[in-house]
Amino acid sequence: MSTGPGLESLVDQTISVITNDGRNIVGVLRGFDQATNIILDESHERVYSTKEGVQQLVLGLYIIRGDNISVVGELDEELDANLDLSKLRAHPLKPVIH
Amino acid sequence: MLFFSYFKELVGKEVTVELKNDLAIRGTLHSVDQYLNIKLENIRVVDQDKYPHMLSVRNCFIRGSVVRYVQLPPDGVDIDILHDATRREARGG
C-alpha cells in the first residue's frame, strides 16, 4: 500500500526515535519491518536532564524492537543545526504506560 | 477495519495525537495503516517548553500501540454516518 505510513521514505535518513522507556535515540535508518523493528546505524542517545545540557552517548549499530518504539521522527538537519543542545534542559520523557 | 477507514477519511486534516507517555503532538495527518500507525507532517508538540525532545523533527511516524487519544477537528466527524457504521459493524457486517 503506497499511501500507508511505512518507513520506506526514511531509509538512509537520520531519524530520532523515542522509545517506550522515554529514551531518545538518533541514528540513520537502515532497515525496518512490519512490526516496526528497526535497524539504526551510527546511533547515539540524547540524554535530557534539568541539571545540565543534553548529553550525547555514542551507541553505534542498534536494532530496536518495534514493541519498544513510540515515535520515529524524521530529523530535519536545518532545525537540528539551529538547536543548541548544550543549553537545552528538560526532564527526561516519561515511560509509556499501557 | 472501521476505524482504519475512518482515519483514512481524515487525511489532510489537523489532528492532535496524545500518546501514552503524555506527549501530545499536533500536525497534519499524512497517512494511517491497518495498525493505526499514524504519520503526521509539520508537527509541533503541545507544551514545547516542557517537551523539547522533538524540536528538530518536522514529520513523524507514531506507532499505533502508543496512541491514547486522537483529537479530531470539529468538522472531521459526521456523527450520523459514524453511528450507522458502528451499528452495522456491531451487527456483524
N, CA and C atoms of all chains as a GROMACS GRO file, in nm:
protein
  573
    1MET      N    1   0.084  -0.120   0.000
    1MET     CA    2   0.000   0.000   0.000
    1MET      C    3   0.088   0.125   0.000
    2SER      N    4   0.077   0.203  -0.102
    2SER     CA    5   0.169   0.315  -0.117
    2SER      C    6   0.133   0.432  -0.025
    3THR      N    7   0.008   0.440   0.016
    3THR     CA    8  -0.033   0.554   0.096
    3THR      C    9  -0.012   0.532   0.246
    4GLY      N   10   0.024   0.409   0.284
    4GLY     CA   11   0.039   0.378   0.426
    4GLY      C   12   0.159   0.446   0.486
    5PRO      N   13   0.162   0.452   0.620
    5PRO     CA   14   0.270   0.525   0.685
    5PRO      C   15   0.392   0.438   0.709
    6GLY      N   16   0.435   0.367   0.608
    6GLY     CA   17   0.556   0.287   0.624
    6GLY      C   18   0.676   0.376   0.645
    7LEU      N   19   0.788   0.313   0.675
    7LEU     CA   20   0.909   0.392   0.700
    7LEU      C   21   1.001   0.393   0.578
    8GLU      N   22   0.954   0.341   0.464
    8GLU     CA   23   1.045   0.331   0.349
    8GLU      C   24   1.102   0.465   0.305
    9SER      N   25   1.022   0.570   0.321
    9SER     CA   26   1.071   0.703   0.279
    9SER      C   27   1.183   0.755   0.369
   10LEU      N   28   1.203   0.689   0.484
   10LEU     CA   29   1.304   0.738   0.579
   10LEU      C   30   1.434   0.658   0.574
   11VAL      N   31   1.436   0.552   0.493
   11VAL     CA   32   1.555   0.467   0.488
   11VAL      C   33   1.676   0.550   0.442
   12ASP      N   34   1.788   0.531   0.511
   12ASP     CA   35   1.913   0.603   0.486
   12ASP      C   36   1.907   0.750   0.529
   13GLN      N   37   1.802   0.785   0.599
   13GLN     CA   38   1.794   0.922   0.653
   13GLN      C   39   1.816   0.917   0.804
   14THR      N   40   1.852   1.032   0.859
   14THR     CA   41   1.870   1.039   1.004
   14THR      C   42   1.734   1.052   1.071
   15ILE      N   43   1.710   0.968   1.168
   15ILE     CA   44   1.582   0.971   1.239
   15ILE      C   45   1.605   0.984   1.389
   16SER      N   46   1.502   1.029   1.456
   16SER     CA   47   1.505   1.045   1.600
   16SER      C   48   1.395   0.955   1.657
   17VAL      N   49   1.436   0.855   1.734
   17VAL     CA   50   1.340   0.757   1.785
   17VAL      C   51   1.313   0.784   1.932
   18ILE      N   52   1.187   0.782   1.970
   18ILE     CA   53   1.152   0.787   2.112
   18ILE      C   54   1.103   0.648   2.152
   19THR      N   55   1.168   0.592   2.253
   19THR     CA   56   1.132   0.456   2.293
   19THR      C   57   1.028   0.460   2.406
   20ASN      N   58   0.970   0.344   2.432
   20ASN     CA   59   0.865   0.337   2.534
   20ASN      C   60   0.916   0.369   2.673
   21ASP      N   61   1.048   0.350   2.696
   21ASP     CA   62   1.100   0.384   2.829
   21ASP      C   63   1.150   0.529   2.834
   22GLY      N   64   1.119   0.607   2.730
   22GLY     CA   65   1.144   0.751   2.734
   22GLY      C   66   1.279   0.794   2.682
   23ARG      N   67   1.353   0.702   2.622
   23ARG     CA   68   1.483   0.742   2.569
   23ARG      C   69   1.469   0.800   2.428
   24ASN      N   70   1.567   0.880   2.391
   24ASN     CA   71   1.568   0.941   2.259
   24ASN      C   72   1.698   0.899   2.189
   25ILE      N   73   1.682   0.821   2.082
   25ILE     CA   74   1.798   0.770   2.010
   25ILE      C   75   1.797   0.824   1.868
   26VAL      N   76   1.910   0.881   1.826
   26VAL     CA   77   1.921   0.940   1.693
   26VAL      C   78   2.021   0.859   1.611
   27GLY      N   79   1.983   0.826   1.489
   27GLY     CA   80   2.073   0.749   1.403
   27GLY      C   81   2.019   0.740   1.262
   28VAL      N   82   2.091   0.665   1.178
   28VAL     CA   83   2.050   0.652   1.038
   28VAL      C   84   1.970   0.523   1.022
   29LEU      N   85   1.849   0.534   0.968
   29LEU     CA   86   1.763   0.418   0.950
   29LEU      C   87   1.815   0.332   0.835
   30ARG      N   88   1.848   0.206   0.865
   30ARG     CA   89   1.896   0.116   0.760
   30ARG      C   90   1.794   0.012   0.720
   31GLY      N   91   1.702  -0.018   0.809
   31GLY     CA   92   1.602  -0.118   0.774
   31GLY      C   93   1.491  -0.122   0.876
   32PHE      N   94   1.379  -0.184   0.838
   32PHE     CA   95   1.263  -0.195   0.928
   32PHE      C   96   1.175  -0.307   0.878
   33ASP      N   97   1.078  -0.346   0.957
   33ASP     CA   98   0.980  -0.445   0.910
   33ASP      C   99   0.839  -0.405   0.956
   34GLN      N  100   0.743  -0.494   0.932
   34GLN     CA  101   0.602  -0.461   0.961
   34GLN      C  102   0.576  -0.435   1.109
   35ALA      N  103   0.660  -0.497   1.195
   35ALA     CA  104   0.640  -0.480   1.338
   35ALA      C  105   0.712  -0.356   1.391
   36THR      N  106   0.762  -0.273   1.298
   36THR     CA  107   0.838  -0.153   1.332
   36THR      C  108   0.970  -0.183   1.402
   37ASN      N  109   1.018  -0.309   1.393
   37ASN     CA  110   1.156  -0.333   1.437
   37ASN      C  111   1.243  -0.251   1.344
   38ILE      N  112   1.346  -0.184   1.398
   38ILE     CA  113   1.428  -0.102   1.311
   38ILE      C  114   1.578  -0.126   1.333
   39ILE      N  115   1.653  -0.103   1.227
   39ILE     CA  116   1.799  -0.108   1.236
   39ILE      C  117   1.848   0.036   1.227
   40LEU      N  118   1.924   0.076   1.327
   40LEU     CA  119   1.976   0.213   1.334
   40LEU      C  120   2.128   0.209   1.329
   41ASP      N  121   2.183   0.282   1.234
   41ASP     CA  122   2.329   0.285   1.219
   41ASP      C  123   2.383   0.417   1.274
   42GLU      N  124   2.507   0.415   1.319
   42GLU     CA  125   2.575   0.536   1.371
   42GLU      C  126   2.487   0.608   1.473
   43SER      N  127   2.430   0.531   1.564
   43SER     CA  128   2.332   0.592   1.653
   43SER      C  129   2.395   0.648   1.780
   44HIS      N  130   2.327   0.743   1.836
   44HIS     CA  131   2.365   0.795   1.968
   44HIS      C  132   2.238   0.828   2.046
   45GLU      N  133   2.252   0.824   2.178
   45GLU     CA  134   2.138   0.859   2.262
   45GLU      C  135   2.153   1.003   2.308
   46ARG      N  136   2.042   1.074   2.313
   46ARG     CA  137   2.042   1.210   2.367
   46ARG      C  138   1.976   1.203   2.504
   47VAL      N  139   2.057   1.232   2.605
   47VAL     CA  140   2.007   1.220   2.742
   47VAL      C  141   1.970   1.359   2.794
   48TYR      N  142   1.842   1.374   2.825
   48TYR     CA  143   1.792   1.503   2.875
   48TYR      C  144   1.796   1.505   3.026
   49SER      N  145   1.835   1.622   3.081
   49SER     CA  146   1.827   1.638   3.226
   49SER      C  147   1.803   1.785   3.257
   50THR      N  148   1.761   1.812   3.377
   50THR     CA  149   1.733   1.950   3.416
   50THR      C  150   1.857   2.018   3.473
   51LYS      N  151   1.960   1.938   3.505
   51LYS     CA  152   2.078   1.993   3.569
   51LYS      C  153   2.183   2.042   3.470
   52GLU      N  154   2.190   1.977   3.355
   52GLU     CA  155   2.288   2.017   3.254
   52GLU      C  156   2.228   2.000   3.116
   53GLY      N  157   2.302   2.045   3.014
   53GLY     CA  158   2.252   2.034   2.877
   53GLY      C  159   2.240   1.888   2.836
   54VAL      N  160   2.198   1.870   2.710
   54VAL     CA  161   2.176   1.734   2.660
   54VAL      C  162   2.311   1.663   2.642
   55GLN      N  163   2.323   1.544   2.700
   55GLN     CA  164   2.444   1.463   2.682
   55GLN      C  165   2.421   1.367   2.566
   56GLN      N  166   2.525   1.346   2.487
   56GLN     CA  167   2.513   1.252   2.376
   56GLN      C  168   2.602   1.131   2.402
   57LEU      N  169   2.540   1.014   2.403
   57LEU     CA  170   2.613   0.890   2.426
   57LEU      C  171   2.621   0.811   2.297
   58VAL      N  172   2.740   0.775   2.257
   58VAL     CA  173   2.754   0.700   2.132
   58VAL      C  174   2.711   0.555   2.153
   59LEU      N  175   2.624   0.505   2.065
   59LEU     CA  176   2.576   0.367   2.076
   59LEU      C  177   2.623   0.280   1.961
   60GLY      N  178   2.634   0.338   1.841
   60GLY     CA  179   2.676   0.259   1.725
   60GLY      C  180   2.559   0.194   1.654
   61LEU      N  181   2.577   0.069   1.613
   61LEU     CA  182   2.472  -0.002   1.538
   61LEU      C  183   2.373  -0.066   1.634
   62TYR      N  184   2.247  -0.034   1.619
   62TYR     CA  185   2.144  -0.082   1.711
   62TYR      C  186   2.028  -0.144   1.635
   63ILE      N  187   1.970  -0.246   1.694
   63ILE     CA  188   1.838  -0.293   1.648
   63ILE      C  189   1.741  -0.265   1.761
   64ILE      N  190   1.632  -0.196   1.731
   64ILE     CA  191   1.533  -0.168   1.834
   64ILE      C  192   1.406  -0.246   1.801
   65ARG      N  193   1.359  -0.321   1.897
   65ARG     CA  194   1.238  -0.399   1.877
   65ARG      C  195   1.116  -0.306   1.870
   66GLY      N  196   1.029  -0.334   1.774
   66GLY     CA  197   0.914  -0.247   1.748
   66GLY      C  198   0.826  -0.223   1.870
   67ASP      N  199   0.809  -0.327   1.951
   67ASP     CA  200   0.727  -0.318   2.073
   67ASP      C  201   0.770  -0.201   2.161
   68ASN      N  202   0.897  -0.167   2.152
   68ASN     CA  203   0.957  -0.068   2.241
   68ASN      C  204   0.967   0.071   2.178
   69ILE      N  205   0.903   0.089   2.062
   69ILE     CA  206   0.913   0.218   1.991
   69ILE      C  207   0.783   0.298   2.003
   70SER      N  208   0.797   0.425   2.038
   70SER     CA  209   0.680   0.514   2.043
   70SER      C  210   0.670   0.598   1.916
   71VAL      N  211   0.777   0.672   1.889
   71VAL     CA  212   0.773   0.766   1.778
   71VAL      C  213   0.902   0.757   1.697
   72VAL      N  214   0.888   0.762   1.565
   72VAL     CA  215   1.003   0.773   1.476
   72VAL      C  216   0.990   0.906   1.404
   73GLY      N  217   1.081   0.998   1.432
   73GLY     CA  218   1.074   1.131   1.370
   73GLY      C  219   1.182   1.147   1.265
   74GLU      N  220   1.147   1.217   1.156
   74GLU     CA  221   1.244   1.249   1.053
   74GLU      C  222   1.323   1.369   1.103
   75LEU      N  223   1.453   1.351   1.126
   75LEU     CA  224   1.534   1.460   1.181
   75LEU      C  225   1.562   1.563   1.071
   76ASP      N  226   1.514   1.684   1.092
   76ASP     CA  227   1.536   1.791   0.996
   76ASP      C  228   1.673   1.852   1.025
   77GLU      N  229   1.768   1.836   0.929
   77GLU     CA  230   1.907   1.878   0.952
   77GLU      C  231   1.915   2.026   0.989
   78GLU      N  232   1.834   2.107   0.922
   78GLU     CA  233   1.840   2.251   0.946
   78GLU      C  234   1.790   2.286   1.086
   79LEU      N  235   1.676   2.228   1.122
   79LEU     CA  236   1.622   2.253   1.257
   79LEU      C  237   1.721   2.205   1.362
   80ASP      N  238   1.783   2.088   1.334
   80ASP     CA  239   1.874   2.029   1.432
   80ASP      C  240   2.000   2.114   1.447
   81ALA      N  241   2.047   2.172   1.335
   81ALA     CA  242   2.168   2.254   1.339
   81ALA      C  243   2.145   2.382   1.419
   82ASN      N  244   2.021   2.431   1.416
   82ASN     CA  245   1.990   2.555   1.488
   82ASN      C  246   1.963   2.533   1.636
   83LEU      N  247   1.965   2.406   1.675
   83LEU     CA  248   1.934   2.372   1.814
   83LEU      C  249   2.064   2.366   1.894
   84ASP      N  250   2.069   2.441   2.004
   84ASP     CA  251   2.188   2.436   2.090
   84ASP      C  252   2.162   2.336   2.204
   85LEU      N  253   2.205   2.212   2.179
   85LEU     CA  254   2.175   2.105   2.274
   85LEU      C  255   2.237   2.129   2.412
   86SER      N  256   2.352   2.202   2.412
   86SER     CA  257   2.420   2.224   2.540
   86SER      C  258   2.340   2.315   2.633
   87LYS      N  259   2.246   2.391   2.573
   87LYS     CA  260   2.165   2.483   2.655
   87LYS      C  261   2.026   2.428   2.684
   88LEU      N  262   1.994   2.315   2.622
   88LEU     CA  263   1.859   2.258   2.634
   88LEU      C  264   1.847   2.177   2.762
   89ARG      N  265   1.751   2.216   2.844
   89ARG     CA  266   1.730   2.143   2.970
   89ARG      C  267   1.584   2.100   2.979
   90ALA      N  268   1.565   1.975   3.012
   90ALA     CA  269   1.428   1.924   3.026
   90ALA      C  270   1.430   1.794   3.104
   91HIS      N  271   1.317   1.763   3.163
   91HIS     CA  272   1.305   1.632   3.227
   91HIS      C  273   1.310   1.526   3.118
   92PRO      N  274   1.362   1.409   3.149
   92PRO     CA  275   1.352   1.300   3.050
   92PRO      C  276   1.204   1.270   3.026
   93LEU      N  277   1.172   1.216   2.909
   93LEU     CA  278   1.032   1.181   2.881
   93LEU      C  279   0.987   1.069   2.972
   94LYS      N  280   0.860   1.072   3.003
   94LYS     CA  281   0.805   0.965   3.087
   94LYS      C  282   0.794   0.836   3.007
   95PRO      N  283   0.801   0.722   3.075
   95PRO     CA  284   0.780   0.597   3.002
   95PRO      C  285   0.634   0.582   2.962
   96VAL      N  286   0.611   0.501   2.860
   96VAL     CA  287   0.474   0.472   2.816
   96VAL      C  288   0.408   0.380   2.918
   97ILE      N  289   0.287   0.414   2.956
   97ILE     CA  290   0.210   0.324   3.044
   97ILE      C  291   0.086   0.279   2.968
   98HIS      N  292   0.083   0.150   2.937
   98HIS     CA  293  -0.028   0.098   2.856
   98HIS      C  294  -0.155   0.077   2.938
   99MET      N  295  -1.130  -0.253   1.134
   99MET     CA  296  -1.133  -0.210   0.992
   99MET      C  297  -1.208  -0.077   0.979
  100LEU      N  298  -1.312  -0.063   1.061
  100LEU     CA  299  -1.395   0.057   1.055
  100LEU      C  300  -1.314   0.183   1.084
  101PHE      N  301  -1.232   0.176   1.190
  101PHE     CA  302  -1.159   0.297   1.228
  101PHE      C  303  -1.042   0.325   1.135
  102PHE      N  304  -0.991   0.219   1.072
  102PHE     CA  305  -0.890   0.238   0.968
  102PHE      C  306  -0.951   0.321   0.854
  103SER      N  307  -1.068   0.279   0.808
  103SER     CA  308  -1.136   0.352   0.701
  103SER      C  309  -1.169   0.494   0.746
  104TYR      N  310  -1.212   0.504   0.871
  104TYR     CA  311  -1.250   0.634   0.923
  104TYR      C  312  -1.131   0.731   0.925
  105PHE      N  313  -1.016   0.682   0.974
  105PHE     CA  314  -0.899   0.770   0.981
  105PHE      C  315  -0.848   0.807   0.842
  106LYS      N  316  -0.869   0.715   0.746
  106LYS     CA  317  -0.825   0.748   0.610
  106LYS      C  318  -0.901   0.869   0.556
  107GLU      N  319  -1.026   0.884   0.600
  107GLU     CA  320  -1.106   0.999   0.558
  107GLU      C  321  -1.052   1.131   0.616
  108LEU      N  322  -0.976   1.120   0.724
  108LEU     CA  323  -0.926   1.240   0.791
  108LEU      C  324  -0.791   1.288   0.738
  109VAL      N  325  -0.734   1.214   0.642
  109VAL     CA  326  -0.604   1.252   0.587
  109VAL      C  327  -0.609   1.396   0.536
  110GLY      N  328  -0.507   1.473   0.573
  110GLY     CA  329  -0.501   1.613   0.529
  110GLY      C  330  -0.552   1.710   0.634
  111LYS      N  331  -0.620   1.655   0.736
  111LYS     CA  332  -0.673   1.742   0.842
  111LYS      C  333  -0.573   1.754   0.957
  112GLU      N  334  -0.589   1.860   1.036
  112GLU     CA  335  -0.507   1.881   1.155
  112GLU      C  336  -0.562   1.800   1.271
  113VAL      N  337  -0.476   1.718   1.331
  113VAL     CA  338  -0.520   1.641   1.448
  113VAL      C  339  -0.414   1.655   1.559
  114THR      N  340  -0.457   1.627   1.680
  114THR     CA  341  -0.363   1.621   1.792
  114THR      C  342  -0.364   1.478   1.843
  115VAL      N  343  -0.246   1.417   1.848
  115VAL     CA  344  -0.235   1.280   1.894
  115VAL      C  345  -0.173   1.282   2.034
  116GLU      N  346  -0.247   1.231   2.130
  116GLU     CA  347  -0.193   1.223   2.265
  116GLU      C  348  -0.141   1.082   2.287
  117LEU      N  349  -0.015   1.072   2.332
  117LEU     CA  350   0.048   0.942   2.349
  117LEU      C  351   0.038   0.894   2.493
  118LYS      N  352   0.070   0.767   2.510
  118LYS     CA  353   0.062   0.707   2.644
  118LYS      C  354   0.180   0.747   2.732
  119ASN      N  355   0.270   0.833   2.681
  119ASN     CA  356   0.372   0.891   2.770
  119ASN      C  357   0.339   1.038   2.798
  120ASP      N  358   0.213   1.077   2.774
  120ASP     CA  359   0.160   1.212   2.800
  120ASP      C  360   0.204   1.317   2.698
  121LEU      N  361   0.289   1.278   2.604
  121LEU     CA  362   0.329   1.371   2.498
  121LEU      C  363   0.209   1.392   2.405
  122ALA      N  364   0.183   1.517   2.367
  122ALA     CA  365   0.075   1.544   2.272
  122ALA      C  366   0.135   1.612   2.149
  123ILE      N  367   0.112   1.555   2.033
  123ILE     CA  368   0.172   1.604   1.909
  123ILE      C  369   0.061   1.648   1.814
  124ARG      N  370   0.073   1.772   1.766
  124ARG     CA  371  -0.026   1.823   1.672
  124ARG      C  372   0.037   1.833   1.534
  125GLY      N  373  -0.037   1.795   1.433
  125GLY     CA  374   0.016   1.802   1.298
  125GLY      C  375  -0.089   1.763   1.196
  126THR      N  376  -0.050   1.770   1.069
  126THR     CA  377  -0.142   1.733   0.961
  126THR      C  378  -0.134   1.584   0.938
  127LEU      N  379  -0.247   1.517   0.940
  127LEU     CA  380  -0.250   1.372   0.919
  127LEU      C  381  -0.207   1.339   0.777
  128HIS      N  382  -0.096   1.265   0.765
  128HIS     CA  383  -0.044   1.230   0.633
  128HIS      C  384  -0.094   1.094   0.588
  129SER      N  385  -0.090   0.996   0.682
  129SER     CA  386  -0.140   0.864   0.646
  129SER      C  387  -0.161   0.780   0.770
  130VAL      N  388  -0.230   0.669   0.749
  130VAL     CA  389  -0.260   0.577   0.858
  130VAL      C  390  -0.260   0.437   0.797
  131ASP      N  391  -0.225   0.336   0.876
  131ASP     CA  392  -0.228   0.200   0.822
  131ASP      C  393  -0.315   0.108   0.908
  132GLN      N  394  -0.312  -0.020   0.876
  132GLN     CA  395  -0.403  -0.116   0.942
  132GLN      C  396  -0.380  -0.126   1.092
  133TYR      N  397  -0.256  -0.095   1.138
  133TYR     CA  398  -0.230  -0.100   1.283
  133TYR      C  399  -0.268   0.032   1.351
  134LEU      N  400  -0.322   0.125   1.272
  134LEU     CA  401  -0.349   0.261   1.318
  134LEU      C  402  -0.220   0.335   1.356
  135ASN      N  403  -0.107   0.292   1.297
  135ASN     CA  404   0.013   0.376   1.300
  135ASN      C  405  -0.023   0.503   1.225
  136ILE      N  406   0.032   0.615   1.270
  136ILE     CA  407  -0.006   0.744   1.214
  136ILE      C  408   0.118   0.821   1.172
  137LYS      N  409   0.110   0.883   1.054
  137LYS     CA  410   0.217   0.972   1.013
  137LYS      C  411   0.165   1.115   1.013
  138LEU      N  412   0.237   1.203   1.080
  138LEU     CA  413   0.198   1.345   1.086
  138LEU      C  414   0.304   1.430   1.020
  139GLU      N  415   0.259   1.540   0.959
  139GLU     CA  416   0.351   1.635   0.897
  139GLU      C  417   0.340   1.770   0.966
  140ASN      N  418   0.451   1.846   0.958
  140ASN     CA  419   0.458   1.980   1.019
  140ASN      C  420   0.410   1.977   1.164
  141ILE      N  421   0.474   1.893   1.241
  141ILE     CA  422   0.427   1.874   1.378
  141ILE      C  423   0.477   1.984   1.472
  142ARG      N  424   0.402   2.001   1.578
  142ARG     CA  425   0.456   2.074   1.692
  142ARG      C  426   0.401   2.004   1.816
  143VAL      N  427   0.488   1.999   1.916
  143VAL     CA  428   0.449   1.933   2.040
  143VAL      C  429   0.373   2.034   2.125
  144VAL      N  430   0.262   1.991   2.181
  144VAL     CA  431   0.186   2.076   2.272
  144VAL      C  432   0.271   2.089   2.399
  145ASP      N  433   0.294   2.212   2.444
  145ASP     CA  434   0.382   2.238   2.557
  145ASP      C  435   0.529   2.206   2.524
  146GLN      N  436   0.582   2.282   2.427
  146GLN     CA  437   0.719   2.258   2.381
  146GLN      C  438   0.824   2.292   2.486
  147ASP      N  439   0.790   2.380   2.580
  147ASP     CA  440   0.888   2.415   2.684
  147ASP      C  441   0.915   2.294   2.773
  148LYS      N  442   0.809   2.222   2.801
  148LYS     CA  443   0.823   2.104   2.888
  148LYS      C  444   0.881   1.987   2.809
  149TYR      N  445   0.846   1.977   2.682
  149TYR     CA  446   0.889   1.865   2.598
  149TYR      C  447   0.966   1.913   2.475
  150PRO      N  448   1.094   1.952   2.491
  150PRO     CA  449   1.170   1.999   2.375
  150PRO      C  450   1.234   1.886   2.296
  151HIS      N  451   1.196   1.763   2.327
  151HIS     CA  452   1.264   1.645   2.272
  151HIS      C  453   1.246   1.626   2.122
  152MET      N  454   1.147   1.693   2.066
  152MET     CA  455   1.122   1.673   1.922
  152MET      C  456   1.133   1.803   1.843
  153LEU      N  457   1.212   1.896   1.895
  153LEU     CA  458   1.224   2.027   1.830
  153LEU      C  459   1.285   2.019   1.690
  154SER      N  460   1.368   1.917   1.666
  154SER     CA  461   1.430   1.910   1.533
  154SER      C  462   1.357   1.812   1.441
  155VAL      N  463   1.235   1.780   1.474
  155VAL     CA  464   1.156   1.688   1.391
  155VAL      C  465   1.038   1.764   1.329
  156ARG      N  466   1.020   1.747   1.200
  156ARG     CA  467   0.909   1.813   1.131
  156ARG      C  468   0.798   1.711   1.097
  157ASN      N  469   0.842   1.593   1.051
  157ASN     CA  470   0.747   1.488   1.015
  157ASN      C  471   0.774   1.365   1.100
  158CYS      N  472   0.670   1.298   1.145
  158CYS     CA  473   0.695   1.182   1.229
  158CYS      C  474   0.595   1.070   1.211
  159PHE      N  475   0.640   0.953   1.253
  159PHE     CA  476   0.561   0.830   1.249
  159PHE      C  477   0.531   0.794   1.394
  160ILE      N  478   0.406   0.773   1.425
  160ILE     CA  479   0.367   0.737   1.562
  160ILE      C  480   0.314   0.594   1.562
  161ARG      N  481   0.369   0.510   1.647
  161ARG     CA  482   0.325   0.371   1.650
  161ARG      C  483   0.184   0.365   1.710
  162GLY      N  484   0.096   0.293   1.643
  162GLY     CA  485  -0.043   0.286   1.687
  162GLY      C  486  -0.060   0.241   1.831
  163SER      N  487   0.031   0.155   1.875
  163SER     CA  488   0.018   0.096   2.008
  163SER      C  489   0.040   0.196   2.121
  164VAL      N  490   0.098   0.313   2.091
  164VAL     CA  491   0.123   0.409   2.199
  164VAL      C  492   0.027   0.528   2.196
  165VAL      N  493  -0.073   0.520   2.107
  165VAL     CA  494  -0.168   0.631   2.097
  165VAL      C  495  -0.275   0.617   2.206
  166ARG      N  496  -0.295   0.724   2.282
  166ARG     CA  497  -0.403   0.723   2.383
  166ARG      C  498  -0.529   0.786   2.323
  167TYR      N  499  -0.516   0.906   2.270
  167TYR     CA  500  -0.630   0.972   2.206
  167TYR      C  501  -0.586   1.034   2.074
  168VAL      N  502  -0.684   1.049   1.983
  168VAL     CA  503  -0.665   1.135   1.867
  168VAL      C  504  -0.772   1.242   1.876
  169GLN      N  505  -0.728   1.366   1.890
  169GLN     CA  506  -0.825   1.477   1.895
  169GLN      C  507  -0.852   1.523   1.754
  170LEU      N  508  -0.981   1.525   1.717
  170LEU     CA  509  -1.021   1.549   1.580
  170LEU      C  510  -1.067   1.692   1.561
  171PRO      N  511  -1.060   1.741   1.436
  171PRO     CA  512  -1.119   1.872   1.408
  171PRO      C  513  -1.271   1.860   1.420
  172PRO      N  514  -1.339   1.966   1.464
  172PRO     CA  515  -1.484   1.959   1.484
  172PRO      C  516  -1.561   1.914   1.359
  173ASP      N  517  -1.510   1.954   1.242
  173ASP     CA  518  -1.581   1.916   1.119
  173ASP      C  519  -1.532   1.782   1.065
  174GLY      N  520  -1.448   1.714   1.143
  174GLY     CA  521  -1.388   1.589   1.094
  174GLY      C  522  -1.475   1.467   1.115
  175VAL      N  523  -1.586   1.486   1.184
  175VAL     CA  524  -1.668   1.369   1.212
  175VAL      C  525  -1.815   1.395   1.179
  176ASP      N  526  -1.868   1.309   1.092
  176ASP     CA  527  -2.011   1.312   1.063
  176ASP      C  528  -2.075   1.207   1.153
  177ILE      N  529  -2.133   1.253   1.260
  177ILE     CA  530  -2.180   1.163   1.367
  177ILE      C  531  -2.283   1.062   1.315
  178ASP      N  532  -2.372   1.106   1.227
  178ASP     CA  533  -2.476   1.015   1.178
  178ASP      C  534  -2.416   0.898   1.101
  179ILE      N  535  -2.320   0.931   1.013
  179ILE     CA  536  -2.256   0.826   0.934
  179ILE      C  537  -2.180   0.730   1.025
  180LEU      N  538  -2.109   0.786   1.124
  180LEU     CA  539  -2.028   0.702   1.214
  180LEU      C  540  -2.120   0.614   1.300
  181HIS      N  541  -2.231   0.670   1.347
  181HIS     CA  542  -2.330   0.591   1.422
  181HIS      C  543  -2.377   0.472   1.339
  182ASP      N  544  -2.419   0.500   1.218
  182ASP     CA  545  -2.470   0.393   1.131
  182ASP      C  546  -2.363   0.287   1.108
  183ALA      N  547  -2.240   0.334   1.082
  183ALA     CA  548  -2.131   0.240   1.052
  183ALA      C  549  -2.098   0.153   1.174
  184THR      N  550  -2.098   0.213   1.291
  184THR     CA  551  -2.065   0.133   1.411
  184THR      C  552  -2.177   0.034   1.442
  185ARG      N  553  -2.302   0.074   1.418
  185ARG     CA  554  -2.415  -0.020   1.440
  185ARG      C  555  -2.404  -0.137   1.343
  186ARG      N  556  -2.372  -0.105   1.220
  186ARG     CA  557  -2.360  -0.210   1.119
  186ARG      C  558  -2.249  -0.308   1.160
  187GLU      N  559  -2.136  -0.250   1.206
  187GLU     CA  560  -2.022  -0.331   1.248
  187GLU      C  561  -2.062  -0.421   1.367
  188ALA      N  562  -2.137  -0.363   1.462
  188ALA     CA  563  -2.178  -0.437   1.581
  188ALA      C  564  -2.271  -0.552   1.546
  189ARG      N  565  -2.352  -0.532   1.442
  189ARG     CA  566  -2.442  -0.638   1.398
  189ARG      C  567  -2.366  -0.749   1.325
  190GLY      N  568  -2.245  -0.719   1.288
  190GLY     CA  569  -2.162  -0.822   1.225
  190GLY      C  570  -2.153  -0.807   1.076
  191GLY      N  571  -2.154  -0.687   1.032
  191GLY     CA  572  -2.123  -0.666   0.890
  191GLY      C  573  -2.235  -0.603   0.814
   0.00000   0.00000   0.00000
